[in-house]
Amino acid sequence: MKIVDFHTHIGRVRSFSPKVIGWIYANLESLLEYMDVVGVDWAVVLSVPHAEDPFSRLISNEKLLRIAERAGGRLVPFCSLDPRAPDVYRHLKWLLRRGCRGIGEVKVGLRLDDERMKVLYDVAEEEEVPILMHIENTAMGKYCYGIENFGKILKEYRQVRFIAHGPGWWAHIQANPPGNAYPKGEIREEGLTPKLLREFKNLYADISATSGLNALTRDPEFARRFVEEFQDQIVYGTDFPCMGESSQYGPNRLHLEALKSLGVKERVLEKILWGNAEQMLG
């Protein structure tokens, strides 16, 4: 079965693993080696605005474009800019016309319905590209927060394909989630995440990172129903090379194993592992 990893990075990231202290670095060769080991056919590589994320020092949009050219078609570059930066509209247009296939990872300290964010959504609509959002409101950071107003944006930009990811997105798989980033235990009442996916077919869910993994494993029966219902709106990702509490996400196949453990039909897995990504990006 083919695999597309929709959420990877190149550059330096801070380790949260007790086994690895400090910063780790992944270059093009590191990413391709991970892909070969796990069996990933192609991957989306995301940038992040430097000043916004104290836990990563990822390569620039321009350098990412140059690196992707050396990957034999196996890497699909996205680009990301802070919407508060000068001339962001023109710069984004230029990056997309140079070869970036989407916008993301959008990880900036603004509400997702802030008027300044709309320059990103406008460009995504005009250029007909998807946009991947990191949603979070935790002690570690506030990025694209205000998920309670996401529906307003999704309604206003119905032609834009939004891909949601992060603790502030996955915590809301349940109603009234607690304040911690990775809530545990049985989900007795569904929250805003499934409700938004059900209402807006231009919305997709990215299962990468600890937040996505936690959502798939905390209540397997709920996760199985969730995956089956939204099989056309979920994309597989790992957040390579981010380090968790004990291991590196990608090479240990944690997200892949979690998906397979749910016992869904093979056609459902195919959509999530590669079909939806290929349909979105051609």
Residue frames as qw, qx, qy, qz and C-alpha x, y, z in Angstrom:
[[0.000, 0.887, 0.461, 0.000, 0.00, 0.00, 0.00],
 [0.374, 0.543, -0.036, 0.751, 1.26, 3.46, -0.87],
 [0.422, -0.688, -0.393, 0.440, 1.96, 6.00, 1.88],
 [0.241, 0.675, 0.049, 0.696, 2.03, 9.80, 1.70],
 [0.446, -0.468, -0.447, 0.618, 3.32, 11.68, 4.74],
 [0.120, 0.822, 0.354, 0.430, 1.52, 15.02, 4.62],
 [0.313, -0.932, 0.069, -0.170, 3.45, 16.63, 7.48],
 [0.849, -0.119, -0.056, 0.511, 7.27, 16.63, 7.52],
 [0.057, -0.988, 0.116, 0.083, 10.00, 19.21, 8.09],
 [0.787, 0.253, -0.160, 0.539, 13.66, 19.81, 7.32],
 [0.026, 0.762, -0.228, 0.606, 15.81, 21.74, 9.78],
 [0.232, 0.157, -0.755, 0.592, 16.45, 21.89, 13.52],
 [0.599, -0.548, -0.322, -0.487, 13.85, 20.95, 16.13],
 [0.241, -0.519, 0.608, -0.550, 13.98, 20.90, 19.91],
 [0.523, -0.060, -0.849, -0.029, 13.87, 17.44, 21.48],
 [0.577, -0.482, 0.199, -0.629, 11.43, 16.67, 24.29],
 [0.926, -0.047, -0.374, -0.019, 12.77, 13.15, 24.69],
 [0.591, -0.748, 0.304, -0.005, 14.73, 12.31, 27.85],
 [0.886, -0.010, 0.320, 0.336, 16.96, 10.21, 25.59],
 [0.524, 0.426, 0.215, 0.705, 18.00, 13.16, 23.42],
 [0.261, -0.736, -0.260, 0.567, 18.98, 16.49, 24.97],
 [0.115, -0.516, 0.242, 0.814, 18.91, 19.75, 23.02],
 [0.547, 0.593, -0.100, -0.582, 18.42, 20.23, 19.30],
 [0.662, 0.036, 0.698, 0.271, 18.39, 17.65, 16.51],
 [0.236, 0.581, -0.332, -0.704, 18.90, 18.33, 12.82],
 [0.693, 0.289, 0.657, 0.074, 17.30, 16.61, 9.85],
 [0.073, 0.493, -0.436, -0.749, 18.50, 17.35, 6.32],
 [0.692, 0.327, -0.314, -0.562, 17.27, 16.07, 2.96],
 [0.449, 0.254, -0.856, -0.003, 19.12, 12.78, 3.37],
 [0.152, -0.014, 0.802, -0.578, 17.57, 12.26, 6.84],
 [0.606, 0.268, 0.226, -0.714, 14.06, 12.73, 5.48],
 [0.680, 0.363, -0.503, -0.391, 14.59, 10.47, 2.47],
 [0.234, 0.222, -0.922, 0.213, 16.12, 7.79, 4.69],
 [0.378, 0.110, 0.650, -0.650, 13.06, 7.87, 6.97],
 [0.683, 0.354, -0.066, -0.635, 10.79, 7.61, 3.92],
 [0.551, 0.355, -0.734, -0.179, 12.69, 4.62, 2.57],
 [0.026, 0.142, -0.905, 0.401, 12.70, 2.81, 5.92],
 [0.416, 0.242, 0.600, -0.639, 8.96, 3.25, 6.51],
 [0.320, 0.327, 0.817, 0.352, 7.87, 2.95, 2.87],
 [0.182, 0.769, 0.273, -0.549, 6.67, 6.53, 2.29],
 [0.625, 0.480, 0.450, 0.420, 6.31, 7.20, -1.43],
 [0.258, 0.511, 0.053, 0.818, 6.24, 10.99, -1.24],
 [0.373, -0.553, -0.529, 0.526, 5.93, 13.63, 1.44],
 [0.038, 0.906, 0.179, 0.382, 4.76, 17.19, 1.95],
 [0.577, -0.113, -0.309, 0.747, 7.51, 19.34, 3.51],
 [0.153, -0.906, -0.367, -0.148, 6.33, 22.34, 5.51],
 [0.337, 0.353, -0.268, 0.831, 7.97, 25.60, 6.49],
 [0.387, -0.757, -0.492, 0.187, 7.19, 27.62, 9.65],
 [0.112, 0.893, -0.076, 0.430, 7.75, 31.37, 10.22],
 [0.603, 0.195, -0.561, 0.532, 10.99, 31.47, 12.25],
 [0.039, -0.365, 0.390, -0.844, 10.13, 34.06, 14.85],
 [0.672, -0.321, -0.094, -0.660, 6.93, 32.34, 15.93],
 [0.955, -0.184, -0.212, -0.097, 8.11, 28.90, 17.06],
 [0.221, -0.796, 0.543, -0.148, 10.81, 28.70, 19.76],
 [0.782, -0.221, 0.581, -0.052, 11.02, 24.91, 19.31],
 [0.799, 0.345, 0.405, 0.282, 12.09, 24.82, 15.66],
 [0.045, -0.712, 0.342, 0.612, 14.60, 26.40, 13.31],
 [0.750, 0.363, 0.544, 0.096, 13.38, 25.16, 9.97],
 [0.411, -0.021, 0.442, 0.797, 14.88, 25.99, 6.60],
 [0.225, 0.428, 0.029, -0.875, 13.53, 28.98, 4.69],
 [0.711, 0.520, 0.347, -0.323, 10.86, 28.76, 2.01],
 [0.465, 0.771, -0.370, -0.230, 13.41, 29.54, -0.70],
 [0.066, -0.493, 0.867, -0.013, 15.88, 26.90, 0.50],
 [0.619, 0.122, 0.721, -0.286, 13.08, 24.36, 0.76],
 [0.698, 0.641, 0.039, -0.317, 12.21, 24.94, -2.89],
 [0.314, 0.698, -0.635, -0.104, 15.83, 24.33, -3.91],
 [0.301, -0.293, 0.890, -0.180, 16.11, 21.17, -1.80],
 [0.725, 0.299, 0.500, -0.367, 12.84, 19.74, -3.16],
 [0.600, 0.684, -0.287, -0.300, 14.25, 20.03, -6.67],
 [0.165, 0.538, -0.826, 0.027, 16.98, 17.53, -5.67],
 [0.504, -0.131, 0.748, -0.411, 14.55, 14.93, -4.32],
 [0.018, 0.028, -0.911, -0.412, 13.47, 13.32, -7.57],
 [0.454, -0.285, -0.449, -0.715, 9.83, 14.31, -7.22],
 [0.515, -0.303, -0.783, 0.175, 9.40, 12.70, -3.80],
 [0.215, -0.415, -0.465, 0.752, 8.96, 15.97, -1.87],
 [0.046, 0.740, 0.482, 0.466, 6.14, 18.48, -2.26],
 [0.304, -0.051, -0.344, 0.887, 7.11, 21.87, -0.78],
 [0.144, -0.861, -0.477, -0.101, 4.65, 24.16, 1.03],
 [0.326, 0.345, -0.185, 0.860, 5.49, 27.73, 2.05],
 [0.388, -0.746, -0.523, 0.140, 4.62, 29.74, 5.14],
 [0.249, 0.391, -0.108, 0.880, 4.83, 33.44, 5.96],
 [0.115, -0.447, -0.584, 0.667, 3.77, 35.53, 8.92],
 [0.188, 0.736, 0.566, 0.320, 0.70, 37.46, 7.70],
 [0.229, -0.927, -0.119, 0.273, 1.99, 40.51, 9.60],
 [0.577, -0.242, 0.363, 0.690, 5.16, 40.61, 7.46],
 [0.222, 0.645, -0.125, -0.721, 5.52, 43.33, 4.83],
 [0.472, 0.458, -0.506, -0.558, 4.32, 42.54, 1.31],
 [0.469, -0.122, 0.863, -0.143, 3.23, 39.04, 2.34],
 [0.725, 0.505, 0.320, -0.341, 0.61, 38.83, -0.45],
 [0.524, 0.746, -0.370, -0.180, 3.16, 39.36, -3.21],
 [0.084, -0.546, 0.830, -0.076, 5.77, 37.13, -1.57],
 [0.629, 0.048, 0.731, -0.259, 3.34, 34.23, -1.15],
 [0.729, 0.617, 0.096, -0.280, 2.21, 34.53, -4.75],
 [0.316, 0.741, -0.586, -0.089, 5.83, 34.41, -5.88],
 [0.304, -0.356, 0.869, -0.157, 6.61, 31.31, -3.79],
 [0.719, 0.272, 0.574, -0.283, 3.58, 29.44, -5.11],
 [0.667, 0.713, -0.080, -0.198, 4.46, 30.29, -8.69],
 [0.083, 0.685, -0.724, -0.008, 8.02, 29.14, -8.06],
 [0.533, 0.138, -0.828, -0.106, 6.77, 25.66, -7.17],
 [0.171, -0.030, 0.771, -0.613, 5.26, 25.54, -3.68],
 [0.272, -0.260, -0.820, -0.432, 2.04, 23.52, -3.78],
 [0.453, -0.701, -0.537, -0.118, 0.32, 24.83, -0.68],
 [0.067, -0.704, 0.282, -0.648, 0.53, 27.19, 2.31],
 [0.834, -0.524, -0.027, -0.169, 1.72, 25.88, 5.66],
 [0.383, -0.519, -0.738, 0.200, 2.49, 25.18, 8.29],
 [0.116, -0.702, -0.065, -0.700, 0.62, 28.29, 9.42],
 [0.666, -0.439, -0.487, 0.355, 1.84, 28.69, 13.00],
 [0.179, 0.420, -0.094, 0.885, 1.51, 32.30, 14.08],
 [0.168, -0.291, -0.684, 0.648, 0.36, 33.99, 17.28],
 [0.318, 0.013, -0.108, -0.942, -2.94, 35.27, 15.95],
 [0.612, 0.247, 0.598, -0.455, -6.54, 34.17, 16.22],
 [0.393, 0.125, 0.793, 0.449, -7.47, 32.16, 13.15],
 [0.209, 0.777, 0.569, 0.168, -10.24, 34.67, 12.41],
 [0.260, -0.658, 0.025, 0.706, -8.00, 37.71, 12.80],
 [0.516, 0.819, 0.099, -0.231, -8.40, 40.04, 9.84],
 [0.009, 0.767, -0.589, -0.254, -4.65, 39.90, 9.22],
 [0.533, -0.121, 0.833, 0.086, -4.86, 36.13, 8.65],
 [0.664, 0.580, 0.394, -0.261, -7.15, 36.65, 5.68],
 [0.280, 0.755, -0.475, -0.354, -4.29, 37.55, 3.37],
 [0.200, -0.281, 0.934, 0.095, -3.22, 33.88, 3.63],
 [0.501, 0.370, 0.752, -0.214, -6.74, 32.62, 2.99],
 [0.459, 0.768, 0.013, -0.447, -7.17, 35.04, 0.08],
 [0.153, 0.610, -0.709, -0.321, -4.03, 33.78, -1.62],
 [0.323, -0.031, 0.945, -0.040, -5.05, 30.13, -1.02],
 [0.534, 0.573, 0.524, -0.335, -8.39, 30.86, -2.66],
 [0.389, 0.796, -0.210, -0.413, -6.93, 32.75, -5.62],
 [0.154, 0.562, -0.788, -0.198, -4.18, 30.20, -6.30],
 [0.901, -0.031, -0.206, -0.381, -6.43, 27.19, -5.53],
 [0.485, 0.306, -0.754, 0.321, -3.98, 25.62, -3.07],
 [0.687, -0.555, -0.470, -0.001, -4.60, 24.00, 0.34],
 [0.003, -0.691, 0.386, -0.612, -3.56, 25.65, 3.60],
 [0.724, -0.224, -0.621, 0.198, -2.38, 23.70, 6.67],
 [0.264, -0.751, 0.128, -0.591, -3.07, 25.27, 10.08],
 [0.473, -0.033, -0.736, 0.483, -1.42, 24.57, 13.45],
 [0.442, -0.659, -0.187, -0.579, -4.14, 25.27, 16.03],
 [0.622, -0.152, -0.607, 0.471, -3.02, 25.55, 19.65],
 [0.258, -0.750, 0.084, -0.603, -3.82, 27.39, 22.86],
 [0.867, -0.326, -0.320, 0.200, -1.57, 25.87, 25.54],
 [0.491, -0.814, 0.129, 0.282, 1.17, 26.87, 27.95],
 [0.660, -0.122, 0.445, 0.593, 3.67, 26.10, 25.16],
 [0.103, -0.113, 0.372, 0.916, 2.14, 28.63, 22.79],
 [0.443, 0.602, 0.482, -0.457, -0.93, 30.23, 21.24],
 [0.098, -0.224, 0.655, 0.715, -1.08, 29.66, 17.49],
 [0.338, -0.134, -0.625, -0.691, -4.07, 30.15, 15.17],
 [0.015, -0.220, -0.853, 0.473, -6.25, 29.93, 18.24],
 [0.420, 0.253, 0.170, -0.855, -9.97, 30.58, 18.57],
 [0.015, 0.047, 0.944, 0.328, -11.27, 27.34, 17.11],
 [0.217, 0.540, 0.705, -0.406, -14.78, 28.30, 18.22],
 [0.323, 0.739, 0.018, -0.591, -14.75, 30.81, 15.33],
 [0.283, -0.236, 0.788, 0.494, -13.27, 28.45, 12.73],
 [0.384, 0.508, 0.770, 0.039, -16.70, 27.78, 11.24],
 [0.198, 0.882, 0.134, -0.407, -17.02, 31.44, 10.27],
 [0.054, -0.635, 0.590, 0.496, -13.78, 31.23, 8.25],
 [0.330, 0.034, 0.913, 0.239, -14.70, 27.89, 6.69],
 [0.361, 0.697, 0.600, -0.155, -18.02, 29.34, 5.57],
 [0.138, 0.880, -0.098, -0.445, -16.45, 32.50, 4.16],
 [0.135, 0.613, -0.697, -0.346, -13.77, 30.54, 2.26],
 [0.868, 0.074, 0.401, -0.284, -15.71, 27.50, 1.08],
 [0.790, 0.582, -0.192, -0.016, -13.46, 27.04, -1.97],
 [0.117, 0.693, -0.662, 0.259, -10.32, 26.77, 0.17],
 [0.879, -0.149, -0.452, 0.023, -9.21, 23.37, 1.45],
 [0.265, -0.742, 0.448, -0.423, -8.18, 23.85, 5.08],
 [0.787, -0.002, -0.595, 0.165, -6.11, 21.16, 6.83],
 [0.442, -0.765, 0.193, -0.428, -6.23, 21.35, 10.64],
 [0.776, 0.072, -0.521, 0.348, -3.58, 20.00, 13.02],
 [0.146, 0.438, -0.456, 0.761, -2.29, 20.58, 16.54],
 [0.153, -0.186, -0.825, 0.511, -3.36, 20.33, 20.20],
 [0.271, 0.265, 0.271, -0.885, -6.04, 23.00, 19.86],
 [0.580, 0.157, -0.486, -0.634, -7.67, 21.03, 17.06],
 [0.554, -0.003, -0.831, -0.058, -7.45, 17.48, 18.38],
 [0.003, 0.053, 0.723, -0.689, -8.37, 18.32, 21.99],
 [0.484, 0.190, 0.149, -0.841, -11.78, 19.34, 20.66],
 [0.385, -0.004, -0.862, -0.330, -12.52, 15.86, 19.43],
 [0.298, -0.458, -0.799, 0.250, -14.43, 15.77, 22.74],
 [0.177, -0.828, -0.291, -0.445, -16.89, 18.29, 24.14],
 [0.405, -0.875, 0.134, -0.229, -15.61, 20.74, 26.77],
 [0.828, 0.183, -0.381, 0.369, -12.00, 19.46, 26.74],
 [0.603, -0.703, -0.106, 0.362, -9.80, 20.07, 29.78],
 [0.077, 0.964, -0.179, -0.180, -7.09, 22.69, 29.58],
 [0.533, -0.474, 0.610, 0.346, -4.17, 20.31, 28.98],
 [0.277, 0.531, -0.533, -0.598, -2.79, 19.79, 25.47],
 [0.411, 0.152, -0.860, -0.261, -3.28, 16.02, 25.30],
 [0.657, -0.231, 0.331, -0.637, -6.47, 14.95, 27.12],
 [0.104, 0.171, -0.979, -0.035, -6.75, 11.26, 27.94],
 [0.320, 0.168, 0.806, -0.468, -9.52, 8.75, 28.45],
 [0.259, 0.467, 0.829, 0.167, -12.88, 7.83, 26.99],
 [0.099, 0.002, -0.198, -0.975, -14.73, 10.35, 24.82],
 [0.169, 0.413, 0.839, -0.312, -18.33, 10.39, 25.99],
 [0.334, 0.830, 0.366, -0.257, -19.55, 13.36, 23.97],
 [0.634, 0.336, 0.283, 0.636, -18.18, 14.54, 20.65],
 [0.228, -0.651, -0.111, 0.716, -16.80, 18.05, 20.41],
 [0.306, 0.796, -0.045, -0.520, -16.27, 20.76, 17.84],
 [0.130, -0.444, 0.757, 0.460, -13.75, 18.84, 15.70],
 [0.253, 0.231, 0.912, 0.225, -16.17, 16.19, 14.34],
 [0.259, 0.755, 0.496, -0.341, -18.96, 18.76, 14.10],
 [0.109, 0.758, -0.280, -0.579, -16.85, 21.04, 11.89],
 [0.144, -0.233, 0.865, 0.422, -15.70, 18.16, 9.69],
 [0.292, 0.443, 0.847, -0.034, -19.30, 17.05, 9.25],
 [0.237, 0.833, 0.317, -0.386, -20.51, 20.51, 8.26],
 [0.216, 0.859, -0.304, -0.352, -17.60, 21.64, 6.07],
 [0.944, 0.190, 0.223, 0.151, -16.34, 19.32, 3.35],
 [0.474, 0.776, -0.227, 0.348, -13.52, 21.79, 2.59],
 [0.375, -0.735, 0.486, -0.286, -11.99, 20.91, 5.98],
 [0.839, 0.176, -0.507, 0.087, -9.44, 18.10, 6.46],
 [0.663, -0.705, 0.230, -0.102, -7.76, 16.64, 9.56],
 [0.523, 0.577, -0.587, 0.220, -4.01, 15.96, 9.79],
 [0.873, -0.448, -0.174, -0.079, -3.25, 13.19, 12.31],
 [0.635, 0.414, -0.413, 0.505, 0.43, 14.09, 12.80],
 [0.029, 0.532, -0.480, 0.697, 2.41, 14.81, 16.00],
 [0.061, -0.051, -0.867, 0.492, 1.58, 13.86, 19.58],
 [0.432, 0.187, 0.274, -0.838, -1.82, 15.57, 19.33],
 [0.692, 0.223, -0.409, -0.551, -2.99, 13.44, 16.41],
 [0.446, 0.143, -0.876, 0.112, -1.51, 10.26, 17.85],
 [0.114, 0.040, 0.708, -0.695, -3.22, 10.93, 21.18],
 [0.587, 0.186, 0.046, -0.787, -6.56, 11.43, 19.45],
 [0.688, 0.215, -0.602, -0.344, -6.24, 8.06, 17.70],
 [0.502, 0.103, -0.821, 0.251, -5.21, 6.09, 20.79],
 [0.178, -0.193, 0.543, -0.798, -7.03, 7.58, 23.81],
 [0.641, 0.201, 0.523, -0.524, -10.39, 5.96, 22.95],
 [0.160, -0.171, 0.835, 0.497, -9.92, 3.37, 20.17],
 [0.254, 0.507, 0.823, 0.018, -13.62, 2.68, 19.68],
 [0.166, 0.864, 0.206, -0.428, -14.43, 6.37, 19.24],
 [0.097, -0.606, 0.529, 0.587, -11.37, 6.75, 16.97],
 [0.298, 0.109, 0.886, 0.339, -12.53, 3.87, 14.77],
 [0.249, 0.741, 0.617, -0.091, -15.95, 5.48, 14.27],
 [0.008, -0.852, 0.075, 0.518, -14.31, 8.88, 13.68],
 [0.201, -0.399, 0.699, 0.558, -11.94, 7.50, 11.05],
 [0.297, 0.337, 0.861, 0.238, -14.70, 5.62, 9.26],
 [0.192, 0.836, 0.458, -0.232, -17.04, 8.64, 9.15],
 [0.095, 0.933, -0.143, -0.317, -14.40, 11.12, 8.02],
 [0.792, -0.076, 0.468, 0.386, -12.31, 8.81, 5.84],
 [0.529, 0.653, 0.312, 0.443, -12.50, 11.29, 2.94],
 [0.034, -0.942, 0.031, -0.332, -11.23, 14.19, 5.09],
 [0.687, -0.659, 0.273, 0.136, -8.24, 12.72, 6.96],
 [0.629, 0.659, -0.385, 0.147, -4.61, 12.82, 5.82],
 [0.901, -0.291, -0.125, 0.297, -1.74, 10.82, 7.26],
 [0.278, 0.804, -0.307, 0.428, 1.27, 12.65, 8.71],
 [0.798, -0.238, -0.417, 0.364, 3.96, 12.25, 11.35],
 [0.187, -0.977, 0.089, -0.051, 5.62, 15.67, 11.96],
 [0.865, -0.025, 0.042, 0.499, 9.05, 14.20, 11.19],
 [0.626, 0.144, -0.697, 0.318, 11.62, 14.84, 12.67],
 [0.399, -0.634, 0.211, -0.628, 9.95, 16.08, 15.87],
 [0.382, 0.120, -0.857, 0.325, 10.93, 14.19, 19.00],
 [0.631, -0.565, -0.280, -0.451, 8.35, 13.05, 21.53],
 [0.614, -0.681, 0.305, -0.258, 8.74, 11.77, 25.05],
 [0.762, -0.344, 0.541, 0.088, 10.57, 8.61, 24.08],
 [0.623, 0.081, 0.642, 0.440, 11.13, 8.29, 20.36],
 [0.084, 0.286, -0.374, -0.879, 11.11, 9.86, 16.91],
 [0.662, 0.312, 0.324, -0.599, 7.65, 9.72, 15.36],
 [0.643, 0.518, -0.345, -0.446, 8.30, 8.66, 11.79],
 [0.379, 0.397, -0.834, -0.047, 10.75, 5.74, 11.88],
 [0.173, -0.046, 0.890, -0.419, 8.90, 4.10, 14.76],
 [0.255, -0.232, -0.764, -0.545, 5.69, 4.02, 12.70],
 [0.061, 0.217, 0.718, -0.659, 3.60, 5.12, 15.69],
 [0.461, 0.330, 0.070, -0.820, 0.90, 6.85, 13.66],
 [0.510, 0.225, -0.697, -0.452, 0.85, 4.08, 11.08],
 [0.250, -0.058, -0.943, 0.212, 0.48, 1.40, 13.74],
 [0.221, 0.258, 0.539, -0.770, -2.24, 3.38, 15.52],
 [0.539, 0.287, -0.234, -0.757, -4.27, 3.67, 12.32],
 [0.513, 0.143, -0.808, -0.251, -3.92, -0.02, 11.49],
 [0.081, -0.044, -0.883, 0.459, -4.84, -1.05, 15.04],
 [0.439, 0.147, 0.242, -0.853, -8.32, 0.47, 14.64],
 [0.397, 0.161, 0.903, 0.022, -9.34, -2.41, 12.38],
 [0.483, 0.613, 0.094, -0.618, -10.90, -0.31, 9.61],
 [0.850, 0.405, 0.331, 0.068, -11.28, -1.67, 6.08],
 [0.628, -0.115, 0.332, 0.694, -8.34, -1.48, 3.69],
 [0.271, 0.649, 0.413, 0.579, -10.12, 0.98, 1.39],
 [0.312, -0.937, -0.154, -0.036, -10.46, 3.37, 4.36],
 [0.653, -0.528, 0.228, 0.493, -6.75, 3.07, 5.11],
 [0.568, 0.277, 0.427, 0.648, -5.91, 3.67, 1.46],
 [0.060, 0.880, 0.298, 0.364, -7.79, 6.97, 1.45],
 [0.449, -0.889, 0.040, 0.076, -6.07, 8.21, 4.60],
 [0.719, -0.384, 0.340, 0.469, -2.58, 6.95, 3.77],
 [0.343, -0.165, 0.487, 0.786, -2.46, 8.28, 0.22],
 [0.215, 0.561, 0.715, 0.359, -5.75, 8.69, -1.62],
 [0.075, -0.922, -0.348, 0.152, -6.90, 11.94, -0.04],
 [0.353, -0.656, 0.259, 0.615, -3.45, 13.50, -0.39],
 [0.349, 0.026, 0.674, 0.651, -3.20, 12.58, -4.06],
 [0.130, 0.730, 0.636, 0.215, -6.69, 13.88, -4.74],
 [0.189, -0.907, -0.174, 0.334, -5.88, 17.16, -3.02],
 [0.224, -0.730, 0.386, 0.519, -2.52, 17.74, -4.72],
 [0.744, 0.608, -0.121, -0.250, -2.88, 15.81, -7.94]]
